[in-house]
Amino acid sequence: MSALTIRQDECQLDFLSLGAVVHRLDPGVLPFRRCKSLEVHVSGGEYNAAANLASCFGLQTGVATAMVDNGIGELVQSRIREMGVRPFYRHFEHDGVRGPNIATVYSDRGQGVRPPVVFYNRANEAGALLKPGDFDWQSISAAGVRWFHSGGIFAALGGQTADLIVEGMQAARASGAITSFDLNYRGKLWKTLEGGEARGREMMQTIAANVDVLIGNEEDLQLSLGIKGQNVEKSSKLDPQAFFAMIEQVKEQYPNVQAVATTLREVKSTNRHNWGAVLWLDGETFDTPTLELDVVDRIGGGDGFCSGLIYGLMSGRKPEEALRLGWAHGALLTTFPGDVSMAKLPEVEALAEGGSARVQR
């Protein structure tokens, strides 16, 4: 059983995330300079977790986010409905010229020795305009929420988005929900805001003081929370000891944190990765075997891990089982195009238990 105290009473939402949604343009294996057509994926780390938990794991989930009243906004809303996620929107009126906008992510898949290339247009992004007071947390929480989640990219989007995360987390904790946060530290984003990276570290530390479950690797812990550790460039990408060595510092500085987890990924080529995961939960450490992945699309694998782990913890699985569900679901997600899950729970459980890629008849 999980050491986390998760609400067992009737709740309208098992999981609620707070973040920005984006639309990602995907030319497949072609570089943008040669592409003639694009797939459109709706994404955003916090939304991805909610979508995965709804579509693959069958939970009742919601997302609190910004929405724009134009065709792109309508496309995004349609995809959110498709995935079975309940939306809580702060609506923004588009002026027909400059925005506010749903951000655009441009991301090809690369191939073999050619890495994926990702770039963004986040100019006048609606999500960056979100601020405390934009969502009625009391009303949302009144119907019951078991788990509240957000992430570090959203924290760095706008001048008040980190404050909004703190507001949401404090309301969630007051209502009895577990809180989680994917560190995802992005120095480039913080540099665009007043106060720069110093302000970023300050806000990330304030958020961490309100978190039960942290998701993040050694570099995230060092850059966002100031946790001392070895040079991440020199350590093995698959060695869990470097990660576990930092946990005592996390626990000392943030006694509220009950669990810390991350994926371990070693990239051999764009389409061949070694994949593992580790979990520290209430003083115990757990890790997975290393799996060799044949990757179709790497975007969203980390969110797949996060959602599978959360499902395992929420459903009362043993910690090692919860970790394996996250590891297996993240691995499966890299075999699909797009950012959200196309897997089914039995497929995740089969891989978590040591299943193979033999033909299923």
C-alpha positions as CSV (number, residue, x, y, z in Angstrom):
1,M,0.0,0.0,0.0
2,S,1.1,3.6,-0.6
3,A,2.3,5.6,2.4
4,L,0.3,8.6,1.0
5,T,-3.0,9.4,2.7
6,I,-5.4,9.5,-0.3
7,R,-9.0,10.5,0.1
8,Q,-11.4,7.5,0.1
9,D,-14.6,9.3,0.2
10,E,-16.7,10.1,-2.8
11,C,-15.0,12.7,-5.0
12,Q,-16.1,14.3,-8.3
13,L,-12.5,14.4,-9.5
14,D,-9.8,11.8,-8.9
15,F,-7.2,14.2,-10.4
16,L,-7.1,17.9,-11.3
17,S,-4.2,19.5,-13.1
18,L,-3.3,23.2,-13.5
19,G,-1.3,24.3,-16.6
20,A,-1.2,25.7,-20.1
21,V,-2.4,23.7,-23.1
22,V,-0.6,24.1,-26.4
23,H,-1.0,22.7,-29.9
24,R,2.0,20.9,-31.4
25,L,2.7,20.8,-35.1
26,D,4.4,17.5,-36.1
27,P,5.8,16.9,-39.6
28,G,6.8,13.3,-38.6
29,V,10.3,12.3,-39.6
30,L,10.7,15.2,-42.1
31,P,12.4,18.5,-41.0
32,F,10.1,21.5,-41.2
33,R,12.0,23.0,-44.1
34,R,10.9,20.1,-46.3
35,C,7.5,19.2,-44.9
36,K,4.2,19.6,-46.9
37,S,1.7,18.4,-44.2
38,L,1.5,18.4,-40.4
39,E,-0.3,16.5,-37.7
40,V,-1.7,18.6,-34.9
41,H,-1.4,17.3,-31.3
42,V,-2.9,19.0,-28.3
43,S,-0.4,18.9,-25.4
44,G,0.9,20.5,-22.2
45,G,2.6,18.5,-19.4
46,E,-0.2,19.0,-16.9
47,Y,-3.0,18.3,-19.4
48,N,-1.1,15.2,-20.7
49,A,-1.2,13.7,-17.3
50,A,-5.0,14.4,-16.9
51,A,-5.6,13.0,-20.4
52,N,-3.6,9.8,-19.8
53,L,-5.3,9.1,-16.5
54,A,-8.7,9.5,-18.1
55,S,-8.1,7.6,-21.3
56,C,-5.8,4.8,-20.2
57,F,-6.5,4.4,-16.5
58,G,-10.2,5.3,-16.4
59,L,-10.0,8.0,-13.7
60,Q,-12.2,11.1,-13.5
61,T,-9.9,14.0,-14.3
62,G,-10.0,17.7,-14.9
63,V,-7.7,20.5,-16.2
64,A,-7.7,24.2,-15.2
65,T,-6.3,26.2,-18.0
66,A,-6.6,29.2,-20.3
67,M,-8.7,29.1,-23.4
68,V,-9.0,31.3,-26.4
69,D,-12.1,32.0,-28.5
70,N,-10.8,31.2,-32.0
71,G,-10.5,28.2,-34.3
72,I,-7.4,26.9,-32.5
73,G,-9.1,27.2,-29.2
74,E,-12.1,25.2,-30.6
75,L,-9.8,22.5,-31.8
76,V,-8.1,22.2,-28.4
77,Q,-11.4,22.1,-26.6
78,S,-12.6,19.3,-29.0
79,R,-9.5,17.2,-28.2
80,I,-9.9,17.8,-24.5
81,R,-13.5,16.5,-24.7
82,E,-12.3,13.6,-26.8
83,M,-9.9,12.5,-24.1
84,G,-12.6,12.6,-21.4
85,V,-11.1,15.4,-19.4
86,R,-13.3,17.9,-17.6
87,P,-12.2,21.5,-18.4
88,F,-12.2,24.5,-16.1
89,Y,-11.4,27.4,-18.4
90,R,-10.4,31.0,-17.9
91,H,-11.5,32.4,-21.3
92,F,-9.6,35.0,-23.2
93,E,-11.0,37.0,-26.2
94,H,-8.7,36.9,-29.3
95,D,-8.3,40.3,-31.0
96,G,-8.1,38.7,-34.5
97,V,-4.5,39.8,-34.9
98,R,-2.1,39.4,-32.0
99,G,-3.9,37.3,-29.5
100,P,-3.9,36.2,-26.7
101,N,-3.0,32.8,-28.3
102,I,-2.8,29.1,-27.6
103,A,1.0,28.6,-27.9
104,T,2.4,26.7,-30.9
105,V,5.1,24.0,-30.5
106,Y,7.0,22.9,-33.6
107,S,8.5,19.5,-33.2
108,D,9.8,17.0,-35.7
109,R,10.6,13.4,-34.7
110,G,14.1,13.1,-36.1
111,Q,15.3,9.7,-37.1
112,G,18.3,7.6,-36.2
113,V,21.4,9.9,-35.8
114,R,19.3,13.0,-36.6
115,P,17.8,14.3,-33.3
116,P,14.3,15.8,-33.0
117,V,14.2,19.6,-33.4
118,V,11.8,21.5,-31.1
119,F,11.1,25.3,-31.2
120,Y,8.2,27.4,-30.0
121,N,6.0,30.4,-30.5
122,R,4.8,31.5,-27.1
123,A,4.2,35.1,-28.0
124,N,1.2,36.6,-26.1
125,E,0.3,33.2,-24.7
126,A,-3.0,33.1,-22.9
127,G,-1.6,30.6,-20.4
128,A,1.1,33.1,-19.4
129,L,-1.7,35.6,-18.4
130,L,-3.2,33.4,-15.8
131,K,-3.0,34.7,-12.2
132,P,-4.3,34.1,-8.7
133,G,-8.1,34.5,-8.5
134,D,-8.7,33.2,-12.0
135,F,-10.2,29.9,-10.8
136,D,-12.7,29.3,-8.0
137,W,-10.8,26.6,-6.1
138,Q,-13.4,26.5,-3.3
139,S,-16.1,25.7,-5.7
140,I,-14.0,23.1,-7.6
141,S,-12.9,21.5,-4.3
142,A,-16.4,21.4,-2.8
143,A,-17.3,18.4,-5.0
144,G,-14.1,16.6,-3.9
145,V,-10.6,16.3,-5.5
146,R,-8.2,13.5,-4.6
147,W,-5.0,14.7,-6.3
148,F,-3.8,18.1,-7.6
149,H,-0.9,18.4,-10.0
150,S,1.1,21.1,-11.8
151,G,4.6,21.6,-13.3
152,G,7.6,23.8,-13.7
153,I,7.1,24.9,-17.3
154,F,3.8,26.5,-16.4
155,A,5.4,28.1,-13.3
156,A,7.8,29.9,-15.5
157,L,5.3,31.0,-18.2
158,G,4.2,34.3,-16.8
159,G,4.7,36.8,-14.0
160,Q,2.0,35.3,-11.8
161,T,1.6,31.7,-12.9
162,A,3.9,30.4,-10.1
163,D,1.7,32.3,-7.6
164,L,-1.4,30.7,-9.1
165,I,0.2,27.2,-8.6
166,V,0.8,28.0,-4.9
167,E,-2.8,29.3,-4.5
168,G,-4.2,26.1,-6.2
169,M,-1.9,23.8,-4.1
170,Q,-2.8,25.4,-0.8
171,A,-6.5,25.2,-1.6
172,A,-6.1,21.5,-2.6
173,R,-4.2,20.6,0.5
174,A,-6.8,22.4,2.7
175,S,-9.5,20.2,1.1
176,G,-7.5,17.0,1.7
177,A,-6.0,16.4,-1.8
178,I,-2.5,15.0,-2.4
179,T,-0.4,17.5,-4.4
180,S,2.3,16.7,-6.9
181,F,4.7,18.8,-9.0
182,D,6.8,18.0,-12.0
183,L,9.9,20.2,-11.6
184,N,10.8,20.5,-15.3
185,Y,13.1,23.5,-14.6
186,R,13.4,25.8,-17.6
187,G,16.0,28.5,-17.0
188,K,15.4,30.1,-20.4
189,L,11.8,30.8,-19.5
190,W,12.6,32.3,-16.1
191,K,15.2,34.6,-17.7
192,T,12.4,36.3,-19.6
193,L,10.5,37.2,-16.4
194,E,11.2,40.0,-13.9
195,G,13.7,38.7,-11.4
196,G,15.1,36.1,-13.7
197,E,16.4,32.7,-12.5
198,A,16.8,34.0,-8.9
199,R,13.1,34.6,-8.8
200,G,12.5,31.2,-10.5
201,R,14.4,29.4,-7.7
202,E,12.6,31.3,-5.1
203,M,9.2,30.4,-6.5
204,M,10.1,26.8,-7.2
205,Q,11.1,26.5,-3.5
206,T,7.9,28.1,-2.4
207,I,5.9,25.6,-4.5
208,A,8.0,22.6,-3.3
209,A,7.0,23.6,0.3
210,N,3.4,22.8,-0.7
211,V,4.1,19.5,-2.4
212,D,3.6,15.8,-1.4
213,V,5.1,14.2,-4.5
214,L,7.9,15.6,-6.5
215,I,8.8,14.4,-10.0
216,G,12.2,15.5,-11.3
217,N,15.8,14.3,-12.0
218,E,19.1,15.3,-10.4
219,E,19.5,18.4,-12.6
220,D,16.0,19.6,-11.8
221,L,16.6,19.2,-8.1
222,Q,19.9,21.1,-8.3
223,L,18.7,24.0,-10.5
224,S,15.3,24.6,-9.1
225,L,15.6,23.7,-5.4
226,G,19.4,24.2,-4.9
227,I,20.0,20.6,-3.8
228,K,23.7,19.8,-4.0
229,G,24.7,16.8,-6.1
230,Q,27.4,15.5,-8.4
231,N,28.0,16.8,-11.9
232,V,25.0,15.4,-13.8
233,E,27.0,15.5,-17.1
234,K,29.6,13.1,-15.6
235,S,27.2,10.7,-13.9
236,S,25.6,7.7,-15.7
237,K,22.1,8.5,-17.0
238,L,21.0,5.1,-15.7
239,D,22.6,5.1,-12.2
240,P,19.9,5.6,-9.6
241,Q,22.4,6.1,-6.8
242,A,23.2,9.7,-7.9
243,F,19.4,10.5,-7.5
244,F,19.0,8.7,-4.2
245,A,22.0,10.4,-2.7
246,M,20.2,13.8,-3.0
247,I,17.0,12.7,-1.3
248,E,18.2,13.2,2.2
249,Q,18.7,16.9,1.4
250,V,15.3,17.1,-0.2
251,K,13.7,15.6,3.0
252,E,15.7,17.9,5.2
253,Q,14.7,21.1,3.4
254,Y,11.1,20.0,2.5
255,P,9.8,17.7,5.3
256,N,6.4,17.9,3.6
257,V,7.6,15.8,0.6
258,Q,6.7,12.2,0.9
259,A,7.8,10.9,-2.5
260,V,10.3,11.8,-5.2
261,A,10.5,10.0,-8.5
262,T,12.1,10.3,-11.9
263,T,12.8,8.5,-15.2
264,L,16.3,7.4,-16.2
265,R,16.8,7.8,-19.9
266,E,20.0,7.1,-21.9
267,V,19.7,8.1,-25.6
268,K,21.6,5.9,-28.0
269,S,20.0,7.4,-31.0
270,T,16.7,9.2,-31.8
271,N,14.9,5.9,-32.0
272,R,16.8,3.7,-29.5
273,H,16.7,4.6,-25.8
274,N,17.5,2.8,-22.6
275,W,14.7,3.5,-20.1
276,G,14.4,3.1,-16.4
277,A,12.7,4.8,-13.4
278,V,13.3,5.3,-9.7
279,L,11.1,6.2,-6.7
280,W,11.8,7.3,-3.1
281,L,8.7,6.9,-1.0
282,D,8.6,7.5,2.8
283,G,12.2,6.4,3.4
284,E,12.3,3.5,1.0
285,T,13.9,3.3,-2.5
286,F,12.7,1.4,-5.5
287,D,14.0,1.1,-9.1
288,T,13.0,-0.7,-12.3
289,P,14.9,-2.8,-14.8
290,T,16.3,-1.1,-17.8
291,L,14.2,-1.5,-20.9
292,E,15.5,-0.9,-24.5
293,L,13.0,1.2,-26.3
294,D,12.4,1.5,-30.1
295,V,11.0,5.0,-30.0
296,V,8.4,6.4,-32.5
297,D,7.8,9.8,-30.8
298,R,9.6,10.6,-27.5
299,I,7.4,13.6,-26.7
300,G,5.2,12.9,-23.7
301,G,7.1,9.9,-22.3
302,G,7.9,11.6,-19.1
303,D,4.2,12.7,-18.6
304,G,3.3,9.1,-19.3
305,F,5.6,7.9,-16.5
306,C,4.1,10.6,-14.2
307,S,0.5,9.6,-14.9
308,G,1.2,5.8,-14.5
309,L,3.0,6.3,-11.2
310,I,0.1,8.5,-9.9
311,Y,-2.4,5.9,-10.9
312,G,-0.5,3.2,-9.1
313,L,-0.2,5.3,-5.9
314,M,-3.8,6.4,-6.0
315,S,-5.1,2.8,-6.6
316,G,-3.2,1.5,-3.5
317,R,-0.7,-0.6,-5.4
318,K,2.6,-1.5,-3.7
319,P,5.3,1.2,-4.3
320,E,7.3,-1.1,-6.6
321,E,4.1,-1.9,-8.6
322,A,3.2,1.8,-8.9
323,L,6.7,2.6,-10.1
324,R,6.5,-0.2,-12.7
325,L,3.2,1.1,-14.0
326,G,4.7,4.5,-14.5
327,W,7.8,3.0,-16.2
328,A,5.7,0.7,-18.4
329,H,3.2,3.4,-19.4
330,G,5.9,5.9,-20.2
331,A,7.6,3.3,-22.4
332,L,4.4,2.5,-24.2
333,L,3.6,6.1,-24.9
334,T,6.9,6.5,-26.9
335,T,5.5,3.9,-29.3
336,F,2.6,6.1,-30.4
337,P,2.7,9.4,-32.3
338,G,1.5,12.4,-30.3
339,D,1.7,13.4,-26.7
340,V,-1.1,11.5,-24.9
341,S,-1.7,7.8,-24.3
342,M,-3.2,5.4,-26.8
343,A,-2.5,2.5,-24.4
344,K,-5.0,0.4,-22.5
345,L,-4.5,-0.5,-18.8
346,P,-4.1,-4.3,-19.5
347,E,-1.2,-3.5,-21.9
348,V,0.4,-1.3,-19.3
349,E,0.0,-4.0,-16.6
350,A,1.3,-6.7,-18.9
351,L,4.5,-4.8,-19.7
352,A,4.9,-3.8,-16.0
353,E,4.8,-7.5,-15.1
354,G,7.5,-8.4,-17.7
355,G,5.4,-8.8,-20.9
356,S,7.0,-9.1,-24.3
357,A,6.3,-7.8,-27.8
358,R,5.1,-11.1,-29.1
359,V,2.0,-11.0,-31.3
360,Q,-1.2,-11.0,-29.3
361,R,-3.8,-13.3,-30.8
